[in-house]
Amino acid sequence: MGRYFGTDGFRGEANNNLTADHAYKIGRFLGWYYGEIKRQNGDDTPARIVIGKDTRRSSYMFEYTLVGGLVASGADAYLLHVTTTPSVAYVARTDEFDCGIMISASHNPYYDNGIKLINGNGEKMDEGTITLVEDYLDGKLEVFWEKYEEIPFAHTSKIGRTVDYVSGRNRYIGYLISLGLYSFKGVKVGLDCANGSSWNLAKSVFDALGAKTYVINAEPDGTNINNNAGSTHIGGLQKFVAENGLDVGFAYDGDADRCLCVDEKGNLIDGDAILYIYGKYMKERGKLENNTVVTTVMSNFGLYKAFDEAGIDYAKTAVGDKYVYEYMTNNGCILGGEQSGHIIFSKYASTGDGILTSLKMMEVMMARKKKMSELMEGLHIYPQVLENVRVTDKKAAQDDADVQSAVRAVTEALGDTGRILVRESGTEPLLRVMVEAETEEICKKYVDQVVDVVKKKGYVIG
C-alpha cells in the first residue's frame, strides 16, 4: 500500500488529509506525465484525461483543482460531471483516453473524499504509476531517467483545455440498456441511489427496459450521500420493498461500483449470494469459464459449501476488487467479487459496476422465471460478526504478539466449525475483526475476545 493511495485510491477527509493542493499536484503530474509519454513516442497531441465525480460538496472543489493542474501541464480534461466510477472506466476504455480520474470516497460519509485513478484500459491504475504520483507529491520525482524538483508548465498554445463530455456518460447509459436481454415490463423494482452518483442514471436504465421503477435516496444535497442510505445502510430499502410489495430491490453505494439486492420479502441478498446466483446460472448454461468464481477471504463459509454442492470451483484473493480483477485477468475467469457488493463481470466491464450487477440479477430472474428468494435455494449463509475497531496504528495492532495469540486461540477453539479473520482496512484507520461460526452468539463471543485484547494493549481510539 502506498504513502497516499490505498487499495481504492487516495482517500481522506476533505481539506484535512486530502486537500485541494493534493488534487492540483496530482493533476499537474498526470497531465505532464501522459503528455511526455506521447512526446517521447513522437506524438505531439495533448494528453486526454476524463474526469467524473460523485455528489459530495467537496467533489466540485477537487474537480476544479484537478482540472487546473491538468491544463497547466498541457492536458485536455474531459468532464463527465456527476457520474459513477464504472462509467469513468467505461469511457476511458472505449474512447481511448490516456487515463481516467474519479472523485469519490465511495461508501464513506460526505466529509470524506477520494481520488481514484483509472488507466486507459478502464482498470485501476498500476502501482508503478501511483508510486510516481506519490513521489511527485513528496518532491522526489525521478522518471524518464531524470530527477525533477518541479515539472514544467505548458505555455501559449500548449496550455490544455476543458471539454464538457456529458455525451460520454449518456453513451454509458445506452451501453447498460443494450445489455438488457429481457423486457422488465410488469416488474416492480426498488432502487436506493444513496444520494450519490447513480441518482440520475439508474432509474433511466430500468425505465428504458420497461420496469415499474420506485426510487429512494435520489435527492443529493452535497452532504447526504450514504447518510442512512444505499448499500451500507440496506435496512431502508428492505423496509421499502416489503411495505410496497415490490418484486426486488437494488441498493448502490456513493459511486455506484457496489450493489446489494433485496428479495421480494425484504431479505438481504449480499455479494456472496449474488456470486452464487449468477455463478450457478452461468454453470447451468455451460458459460462459466474455467468453472471458477473468484472470491475474497471475506466470503462466507456457506458460499463455499454451496459451490461445492453445485460443482463450482472457487479462488480466494485478498480483500479489494482490484485483487479480484487481477486474478480474473490472469486466470481467464469471468465472474468474481466481494461480499460487500463489488461484483465484476469481466465480459462486460473492467471494474465493479452496481447498475450492471442489478441488470445481471434481473436477467437471472427473468430467464429462470423465479422470484429472487427462490434463486437463493441451496445457499445457507453462516452467521458472521464483523467489528471495525478504530485504532492508532492498524499494522502495529494486527502484528502485536498478544493480539496474534488471541487470534490463534480463537482459531483453535473453532476448529472446522468456523473461522476468524483479522485484517487492516485499506482505506481507514480500522482493524477489522470477523468471526463466522454456527451461531451469532459464538461469533460475538470470539470477536469480543480479540477486541478486548486490542483495547487492553492501548491501540483503540476513544
N, C-alpha and C positions, 0 to 999 in steps of 0.2 A: 504494500500500500504506500502511496506517495506521501509527500510532505503536505500537499494541499488536496489532491484528488484521491478520493476513496474508491470503493467498488462501484459507486454510482455518481461520479462527478465530484466537483468541488462544492461542498455544501456547508452552510453555516448560517448564523443569524445575520440578517441583512445589516450592513454597515457596522457590524461588530467584528466577527472574524471572517466575513466575506464582504468586502467593501466595493464601492464604485471604482476605486483605484485598481483593485484586483481585476475587475472586469475590463477596464480600459487597457491594462497591460496585456491581458490575455488576447484582446482584440488586436493590439499592436503586434504581438508576436505572431499570431496566426495569419494576419494579413500579409506581413512581411515574409514569413517562412514559406507559405504556399506560393507566393509570388516569386520568391527566389528559386524554388524548385523548378517552376516553369521557365524562368530565365535561363537557368543552367541547362535546361533541355531545349533551348533555342526558341522558346515561346514567349513573346513579349506582351501577351494579353494579361490583364489583371486576374488575380485570384478571385474566384467566385465562391462566396460563403453564404449559406442560407440559415436564417435565424427564426426560431419560434419561441413563444413564451407562454406561461400559464397566467392565471388571473390574480396573482398576488400584487399588492400595491407596489412593491419594490421591483417587480419584473420590468416595469417601464423604465425605471432608473438604470437597471442593468442592461436593458436593451440599448438605450441611448449611449451609454458609456462604451459598451462593446462595439457598437457601430462607429463611434468616434475613433476608437483605436484601429479598427479595421480600415476605414477610409484614409486615416492618417498614414497608414502603411501602404496604401495603394490598392487595397482590395475593394471589390464591389460587394456590398451587403444587400442580400435579398430578404425582405421581411415577410414572413408568413403571418405575423401578428399573433393573436391568441389561438393556439392550436395544440395538438397533442405531440408528445415525444415521438411516437411511431410515425406520425405524419412527416416530421422533420427527417427521420431516417428514410422514409419512402421517397421524398422529394430529393434528398441528397443523392440517393442511388439512381433514380430514374432520370433526373435532369443533369446528371454528370457534374455536380458541384465538387469543389475540392474538399470541402468538409461542411458539416452542419453543427449548429450550436442550439441547444435547448436550455432555456432559462426556467428552471423549476426545482423545487425541493420535494417533488413527488408527493408523498403522503404526510410530510411534516407540516406543522402549523404555519399560519400565514407569515409570521415574522421571520421565519427561515426562508432561505432561497438557495439556489444552486445553479451551477453552470455545467451542463453535460456536453461533452464533445463527441461528435459522430464523424466517422471517416467517409470518404467518397463512395464506399460500398454500402453505406447505411448501417454500419456496425459501430459498436462502441470503440472509441479511439484506442490505438495501440499504446502500450506502456512507454515505448521509446519516445513517441511524440509528446506524451504527457510529461515525461521527465524533462524534456527540453522546455516546455512551458513553465514548469516549476523552477528550472534553472534560471530562466529569464526573470521570473518573479523574485528570485533570490539574488539577482545581479551577478550571476557567474555563468553566463551562457557561453558554451563552446560548441559550434556546429559548422558544417561545411569547412572543416579544417582550420577554423579561425576562432579566436576569442573575441567576444563582443561585450564592451562595457555598456554600449547602447546600440540599438539598431536604427538604421536610417529612416527618416521621414520621406514620404513621397512629396514631390513638388510639381507645380504647374499642372500640366495635363495628366500627370501620373497620379494625382490625388484621386482616391476612389469615389464612388457614388453609391447612393442607396436606391433600391428598386422596390416598389410595392409589389409583392408577389403573392397576393391572396389567391391568384389563379392556381398556384401550386397546391394550396390547401383544398381548393374546390376539386381539383383533379384527384386528390387523395380520397375525398368523399365519393367521387364517382367510381374509383377503384374498389372501395369497400362494397358499394352497391352491386358492382359487377360480380362479386364473389357469392352473392346470394343465389343458391341453386334452386330454392323453393320460394313460392309466394308465402308470406306470413299472414295472408288475409284471414281475418277471424280470430287471430291470436292476440290476446291481451298481454302486453309486455310492459313491465315497470322498469324505469331507468333511474338510477341515482347518480347524478353527474358530479357530486362532491363540490358543487360551486366552483368547479375547476375547468380544465381545458376542454372537456367533452361537452360543455354546456350548450354550445351552438353547433355541434357536429352530430352527436349520437342520434338525436331524435329524427333528424332529416334522413339518416340512413334507414332507420326502421320504418319511418313513414313511407319512404320510397319503395320498400319491399312489401308494403301492404298491411303492416301490423297496426293494431289499435294501441297507440303508444301513450303511456302515462309517465310523466316525468316529475321527479322531486329534486330539490337542491340544484337548480339551474338558474340561480339569480345571484351571480357573483358580485361582491361589492369591494373586493380587494383585501378584505380581512376575514371572510367567512369560508375560505377554501378549506376543505377537510374538517370543518367545525361541526362535530356530531353528524357527519355526512360521509357518504362514499364507502369504499371498500374497507376502511379501517374502523368504521362505525356502522356495521351492517344491520344493526337492530332496527334502525328506521325503515330500511327497505323491507325487512322481514315483516314488520307490522303493516306496512303499506300494501304489500302483496296480499297478505292474508285478509286484511279488512276490506279490500276492494275486489276480492275474488279474481285476481289476475292469474294468468297461466304460468308466468315465470317472471323473474326479475333479475336485473344485472346492475352491479354497483362498480363504479370505476374509482380510481384514486385521482389525486390532483392533476397529474399529467397524462392520465388515461393509458398508461402502459400496463396497468393491472386490471383484472376483472374477477369479481366473485359473483356467484349466482345464488338465487333463492328459488326453491321449488314452489309449486302451487300451494303448498301447505305452510309456507313461510320458513322452511328449514334451510339452513346454510348449505351450499354446495361450494366447498373451498377448492383451492388449486389442485390438491391431491385428487379430489373427486372429479374435477374436470379432466385431469390426465387419465383417470380410469375410464371415464365415459367415452372420451374421444379415442383413447388408445384401443379400447375394446371394439369400438365402431370400425376403426381402421383395420384391426386384426381380422374381424369377421368378413371384411370386404377384400382381404388379401393385399392391402395397401400400406401396411405398417413396415416401412423399410427397416431391414435388419432385425425385425421383430423386437425392437427395443424402444423403450420410453426412457428419457433422461430425467432424473430427479435430482434433488439435493439431499444433503444429510439431514435436513429438517423434515423430510417427508415421513408420513406416518407408517408405523408397523403394518397397520391394516391394509394400506395400499399395496405393499409388497406381497402380503398373503393373497390378496385378490388377484394380483398379477400372476402369481404362481398358479393359482387355480385356473386362470384364463390362458395359461401357456404363453405369457408375455414376459420377455426378458427386460431388465432394467439396469441402468447405471446410476451411480451416485456421485455428485460433484460437490465442491464447496458451495456455500450459500452465495447467491448472486446470479442473476440471469446472464451476466457476462460469461460466467464459467459454464453454465448450461449450454449457451450458444457455442462456445469454443469446443466443447465435447461433441456437440451435434455436428458441427462443421468438420471436425477431424475424423469422425467415425460414421458419417453418412446417415445420421438419424434425422427424422423429420418432425418429431414431437418431443417437447421437453418443457420443464417449467418448475415453478416453486409453489409451495403450499399457499403463499401469500397472494397468488393470482397472476404472477408473471408467467404467462404461457407463450411459448414460441412455436409457431407453425412455420417451419423454415421454407416450405414450398411457397409461402405467400408473404413472408415478412422476415426481416433480419433482426428484429427485436421483439420484445413482448408488446402486444397490442391489445388493449382491453376491448375495444369495439369489435375487432376481428374475432377475439375469443368468444364474445357473445354471439356473433354470427355463426361461428362453427358449432356452438352448443345448440343454437336454433336448428341448424342443419340436421344434427343427430335426432332431435325431437321430431322434426318433420319427416325425415327419412324412415324412422322407426315407428312413427305414429304412436308415440308413447309420451306420457307425462314425464316431467323432469324427475320426479320422485321415483318413477318406475325404472329409470335408467341407472339408478343407484343400486339396484339389486345385485348382490354378490360382493358388495363392499361394506365392510364393517370397520369403522374408524375407532382406534384405541383412544381412550381418554388421554388428554395431553394438557399439561400445565406449563405455561411459559411465564417466567418473571423477568422483566427488564430492570436491572439494577444499575442506577446511575452512580458511576464511580469516578474517583480522581484519576486513576490510571488503569485503563482496561487491560492492557497487556500484563502489567505487574500483578493485577488481581488474578488474572487467569493463571499466570505462571507461579503464583505463590505456592510454596510446598504444602502448607496446611490446607489450602483450597483444593489442590490436586489430591491430597489424601482423602478429603471428604468426598470428592467425586469417585475415587476408586472404591470407597466403602459402599456408596450407593450402587455402583455397578455390580459389585459382588452380591449385595443384598437382592437385587432384582434378578440376577441370573439371566435365564432366557425368557423371563416373563415381562420384560420391559427394557427400557434404556434411559440413560441420561446423556445430555449433550450440553456442554458449556462452551460458549464462543463469544468473541468480541463482535460488537456491531461494526459494520463497515462505514457507517455514516454518522454515528452519535457516540457520546462517551458512556456507552452502556455495556454491561456484561449480561448476556442472555443465558438464563438457566432454564433448561427444558427437560421435563421428565414425561415419558409415556409408560403407562402401566395398565393393569386390568381395571383399576378403579380410580376415580378422581381423587379420592381420599389418599390413596397410596402416592399418587403423583405429588399432591400438595405436601405431604409429609416429607418426601425426599428433596423437593425443591427448597422448602424451608430449612432443611438440614444443611444444605450447601450455602444458602444465602446467609444464614446465621454466622457461618464461619467467615464469609466475606465481610460482614458487618464487624465482627469481633476483631478482625485484622485492620480495621480502620480505613477501608477503601471506599465505603459508601458515602456519598454526598448527602448532607441533610439528615 
